[in-house]
Amino acid sequence: MFINYITLMLINLVAGLVLLAGYVYFGLEHANQKRWIPGFGMTGAIALVTGLHMTFTWPVNGSYNIAYGETTILFGILFIATAIALAQGWDLLTVAVYGFFAGLAAIVIGVRIINLELTRNPLLSGIGFLLTGLAGVFAAPTLYLQTNRTLRIIGAIVLIAAAFIFAFTGYLAYWGHLANYSNWKSLPMQTP
């Protein structure tokens, strides 16, 4: 059965990256950490569910299931863990350590997307993965050098740049998918 919800995954990623940029810029030192919980929780839930489904069922062609499904799981669990940690008042160090390894995976995938010329715009998609991966790799230094305003500004800019790339890709995909799948029928709706 063909199900393509990469558009949903992309726009959820955009929302999460913008939210994270806001947290890095405004929220790290703010006294009210709980204000960020709903945004991180919603983003994480959508990412985890869609990523798990894609990883277990492979609904789209080939390696896109790995590139988008598995990285979306990593993104989703990071955001859910962040929401829980903020709710409980826990230190975010272990989440940032996990983010380092998730970031490395995104960097590898970004390089490989460019190398294999995957997606309709491999350079742009690859750069989006690379920027998102760099944000994960530098999560712990940003967390513990949070008084360094320059580092936080750079981090927020990297996150916003990645969000713009994925927003461009995602909204164009919505535009195309609505036309490309306008006559598509699910298996039960198809007549012999």
N, C-alpha and C positions, 0 to 999 in steps of 0.2 A: 504494500500500500504506500503510495507516495504522499508524503506530508512535508511541506516546506515551510518552516516557521523560523528560518534564519533571520527574517526581517524582525520578528519579535525579539529574538536574541540580541540583535544588533542595537535596536532602540533601547532595550533594557540595559545593555552595556553602556550606551551613551548616557542614560540617566544616572547609572552608577558611577561613571567616570566624572561627570559633572558634580555629583554629590560628594565624591571623594575629594575632588579639587576644592570644593567649598570647605570640607572638613579640614584639609591640610592648611588652607589659607586662613580660615576663620575659627575653626572649631578645636584645634589641638590644645590651645591654652584656655579655651573658654570654660567657665565654671559649670555650665549646664551641658554636660556631655549627653544627657538622655534625649535631648532634642533631635539627635541624629539617628536614634534607634529605628523609628518607623521607616525612614528612607533606606537605610542599610538592610533592614529586614525584608522589605518588599522586593528590593532589587535582588537580594540573595535568594529569596524563595523562587522567583521566576527563573533565575539563572540555573539554580540547582535542578528544578523540575525539568526544564527544557534540555539542559545538558545531559542529565541522566537518560532521558528518553532517547535523545539522539545517539548517545554512546551505546546504549543497549539494543537499539533497533536499526540503526543505520538507514534512516529514511531518505537521505539524499545521496548523490553519486559519490563514490569513492572516499578519498582522504578528507573531504570536507567534513565528514562526520568526526574525524579525529581533531582536525584543526579547530572547528567550532564547538563540537560537543564536549570534548575533554577540557578545553580551556574555559568553557562556560561553567563546567562543574567546579573547577578550581576557583573561578571568580565568585560563583555563588556561595560556596562554602566559606570563603574568606569574608564575604559580606554578612552572612548569617553569624559567623563566629564573632565578627566585630560588633554586631547588634547585641549579641548575648553578653559579650565582655563589657560593653558600655552599660548595659542594663544592670549587670552585677557589680560594676565598679572594679572590674579586673584590669590588670595591666595588659596592654596590647602587644607586648614583646613576642609572645609565641605566635600570635597572628601575623606579625611582621616577619618573623622567621619563615613561616609557611609562605607568606607573600613573596619572599626572596626566591624560593624554589619554583613557585608558580610563575613568577616573572621570568626566570630562566627558561622555562618551558615556552612561554609566549615569545621570547626572543628567538629561540631555535625555530619555532613554527613560522615566525615572521620572515626569517632568513630563508627558510625552505619554501615558503610561498613565493617569494621573489625568485629563488633559484629554479623552481619547477614551473614558474609562470602560471600559478593557479589563480583563480578568480578572473573576472573580466578586467580588473585593473590590479595586477599583481604587485606593482611597486607601491601603490597607495595602500592596499590591504596589508602588505608586508610592513610598511612603515607604521601603520596603526597598531599591529601586533608588537612591533619593536618598542614603540613609545609606551604602550601599556605594560610591556615586560620590564622596561626600565623603571617605571613607577613601582612595580613590585619589588625589584631588586633594591631600590633605594628607600623602601618603606621603613626599615629599621633605623637607618641613619637619620631620616627625616623625623621619625618619632622621638629619637633621643637627642637630637640637636634641634628640637622644636623652637628654641629661642633664636636660632639662626634664621632670621626673616628672609634672607636671600635664598637659602636652600628651600624654604617653604614656597616662595614665589616661583622659583624654577620648577619645583614639583607640581604646583598648581598649573603652570603654563603647559608642562608636558602632558598632564592629564586632560586639559582642555583641548590641546592639539589632537590628541588621540580621539577624544570625543567628537571633534569636528570631522575627522576622517571617517569614523564609524557612522556618524549622523549622515554624512554625504552618501556613503555606501548604502546605509539602511533605508533612507527615504527614497533614493533612486530605485532600490530593490522593490519597495512598496509600489512605486509607480509602474515598474515593469511587471511585477507579479500580478497586479490587478488586471493588466491586459493579457498577459501570457496565460493565465489560468482562468480567464473569464468563462470559458466553455468547458473547463475540466469538470468531470463528474466522478464522485467517489464510486467505488465498486458496487455498493448496493443500488446506486442510482443509474448505473449503466444498464442498457437493455441489450439483449443478445442480437 
